[in-house]
Amino acid sequence: MHGIIPLWKPVGLTSHDCVMKMRRIFRTKKVGHTGTLDPEVAGVLPICIGEATKIVPYLTDTKKTYQAEVTLGYATDTEDQTGKIVETSDDVPSFTNAALEQVLAKFQGEITQVVPLYSAVKVNGKKLYEYARANQPVERPSRQTMIFSIELIKNSIKEENGLFRFGYEVTCSKGTYIRTLSLDIGKALGFPAHMSHLIRTATGNFTRENSYTLEEIEAKRAEEKHENLLVPFKQGVDHLPVWSVDEEVAKKVLNGQKLNKPAALLPDIPYRVEVNDHLLAIYQQHPTKPELMKPSRVFRYD
């Protein structure tokens, strides 16, 4: 079996837990997920089965859409609702929709984020959360990320017990920390803040509406119809530009041969190679011979 399962990951499971369940259901070790979600976060988690595992890095690199809730009034060491309180506010926050929208708009485009302390990013060979747990000081790296769109979720404002909460929807590039974004939004509003809720509603073209729950997948497995849920893995790379070839060139592609680079193809960009709308491979410019294209992935099944 080869293809993609667009899973709606439930709260309480790690991404690795979901991979293990898919290995059991589809009876194969060739399973890979396409972007870690924390256990307390639900959302779209496309899982690649069989030959589709070859596209994991390309599907992981797609845009993601999240719905997050920010709570103003206190900040935590993990930047989300699971951490210990490290800062509180004496003032009671309150903002109008217009004021929130004005601040959110400032985060659209390329932004710089300081990697959260509780993350798996390594500094001097050691993960940041290991420094945190050992209570050791460490300088956290910064990274650039892209916010394609960010909007206030209408009717999401809640005011209670001296706290102010609101929701926003954001579409961003791979590697964006939404809890850090929430913290920074709070700082822009002048209050300590943390991310109090998060779901991922889309990864690339996979959305909440076309995803399956574990219960739905298990039910199909009991009927021996779970293979029908697999999405052709071409859909996992349809964000890549296409290079259409004829039947003669297609044979060379399937043999993994290098090809002359057409002038129309842009450098340093992966292309999905197709014949008659059938996905064959992913090719990129040769690193030392720019006149050639070389295969990054060749697919035998789709």
N, C-alpha and C positions, 0 to 999 in steps of 0.2 A: 504494500500500500504506500502510495506516494502522494503528498499534497499538504495543505495547510488546514489546521483546525482553528477557526477564530473563536477562542475560548473567552467566556466572560468569567474572569478569575474571581472567586468569592473571597470575602474577608476571612482571615484565619489561616490561609495556606500561603506558603512561599511559592515563588515561581518554580523553584526546583521540585517542590511537592507536586505541582501540576504536571511537570515533565514526567515524573515517576508514574503518575496515574495514567498518562497517555501511553507510556511504554507498556503498561499492563494491558490497557484496553486494545491497543493496536499490535501488541505482541512483537515489538521491535525495540532494539536499543537505539536506533537512529532517530532520536527525537531531540529537538532543541527549541527553546523559547526565544522571543525576539525583543527582550527589554524587561529588565527586572521590575517587579512591583512589590513593594513592601507587604508583609502579611496583613497589615490593617487596612490596605488599600484594595478596593475592588476595581475591576475594569477590563478593558479589551487586552488580551494577551494572545496574539497569534502564535500557534505552536506548529512547527514544521515537522513533518513525518517523512521518513525514508529519504528519497532523493531530494526532497524539498529542503533538507537541512543545509544544502549547498547555498541557499539564498539567505540564510540567517543574518549575515552581516549587512546585506543590502536592505532587508526589511527592517532590521533594527535601526538603520540610519534614516528612516522616514520621519516625517512630522508626527507629533503626538498632540492630542487634544485632551485637556483635563477640565474638570469642574472642581474648584477648590473653595473652601471656606476659610476666611481669615477671622481670627478673634483678636480684637484690640483690648488691651488692658494688662496683659502680662506676656512675657517671653519665656521660652524654655530652652534647656541646653541642647535638645535635639531639634529644635525649631518646629516641632509639631506637638500634637496633643499627648504624646506618650512620655514626654520628658519631664524633668524637674524644673520648677519655676526658678528663674534666675534674675528676673527683673519684673517689677510691677509699676503701675502708674497711680499717683495720688488723684489725678483728675479723671473724670468720667468722660470717655470719648463719645462723640455723637457727630454724624455727618449726614448731609443730604446726598441724594443720588447724584446730583450735578457735581458736588465736590469730589465724590469718589470716582466718578467717570473722568474728571479732569486729572486726577493723580494717576489712575490706571493708564491713561493715554501716554504718560511720560515713559512708560516701560516698553512701549512698542518699538520694535527695531532691534538693533544689536545692543546687548547690555553686558556688563561685567558682573560675574557672581563670585563671591568667596565661597569655596567648597565648604559645606557644613562639616563640623567637627565629627559628628557621628555619620561617617561615610567610609566606604571601602577604598577610597583614593589613597595611594601610598605616598609617603614622604620619607626619604632615606630608607626605603625598603620596608617600612612599617605602615600598616593601615592607620588612618586617622582615628578610627574608633578605638584602636588599641592605645593610642596616646590618651584619649579621653578617659577610658576605663582605668588607666594607670595614673590619672591626674597629672600627666606630664605636659608641660607647655610645648607647643609646636606652632610653627608659622604655616598657616594654611594657604595653599595656592589659589590663584584666581583663574577664571576661564571665561572666554567669550561665548555667548550663546545668543540665539536669535528668537525674538518674540514676533511671530507673524501677525497675530491678532490677540487682543485682550479686551474683554468686555465685562461690565457689571451684569450679574444675573438679576433680572428684575424681580422685585418683591422678595429679595433675599435678606433684607436688613432685619436684624433681631437685636433688641436692647433689653438686657436683663442682668440683675445682680452686679451692676457697675461695669458690665462688659458690653462690647459692641461687636456684632458679627455681621458679615456680609459675604456673598459668594461672587466668584468671577469665573469666567470661562476663558481659557488660554490655549492657543495653538502655538507650539514652539518646536525648536530643533531638538535633536537627540542630545542628551546630557544636561538638559535644563533641570535644576532642582526647584520644584514647585514650593517646597517648604521655605527655601531661601528666598524665593521670589515673594512669598507671603510676608516673610519677616521684613524684607526691604520695602514692601508696600506700606507696612506699618510704620517703618521709620520715616518714609516720605510723608505720612499723615501726622507724624509727631508723637507716636505712641509705641510702646513695646507690643509685640504681636507674635502670633504663632499660627501655623496652619492647623486648623481644628478638624478638617475633613477633606478627603480627596477621593475622586474616582477618575479613571481614564476612560474617556468615551470614544476615542478613536486612535488607531495606529495606522498611518497611511490611509488606505481606502477601506480598512476594516473598522466597522463601527459597532456600537452597542446593538443596533437593530439587526445586524447580520451575524451576531455572535451567538454561541451556544453555551448553556450552562453545563456544569458537570453532570447534573441530573439528566439533562436531555441527551448528552452523549452516552451516559451509562444505559439509558433506556434503549437507545438505538443499538448499543452493543448487545443487550439481551435479545434483541430481535435479529442479530447478525446483519444489521443494516448500517453500522457505524461508518463503513467505507463511503456511503452516500453523502456523508457530511463533509468529506474532504473537498477543499477548494483547490482547483488547479494552481500550481505554484507560480504560474505566469502572473497571477494577480498580485503576488507579493513583490514583483519587480516592475509592475506597469508604470511606476513613477520614473523609471529610467528611459532615456531616449532610445528609439528603436532603430536598428540597422537591418534593413530587409535585404536578403540575398536570394540568388536563384538556386535551383536544384543542384547545379554543379558545384557551386561554392559551398552549399549546405553539406555536401559529403566531406569536404575538407574541414569544415567546422566540427563535425561530429568526430573526426579523427584528431581533433585538437591541434590542427596546423596553424601556424602563423599566417597572417594575410596582409597584403598591401593595404595601407591606410588610405581610404578615400579622402580627397581634399576637403569634403564637406563635413567630415567628422571633427569635432572639437577635441583638443588634447586634454589628457588627464581626467576624462569623464568616462565612466563605464557605460557601455551600450549593451542592450539586450539584442541578440542576433536572432532573427526570425526568418522562416521561409513559409510563405502562405499562411501567415498569422500563427505559425507554430513556433514556440520557443525552443531554441537549440542550445544557446550558450550565452555567456556574458563575456564580452571582449573589452580590453583596455589597451591603450597605447603602450607599446613595448618600452620599458624603462631606459634602455640604452640604444635602441634603434627606432627613433621616432617615426620612421617611414613605415613601420610595421604595427599591426594590431596582434595582440596575443590573447589566448583564452585565459580568463580567470576561473570560469566554471563552464563545464560542458554537461548537458543534461541528457540522460538516456530515457527518462520517462517524464511525462507531463499529462 
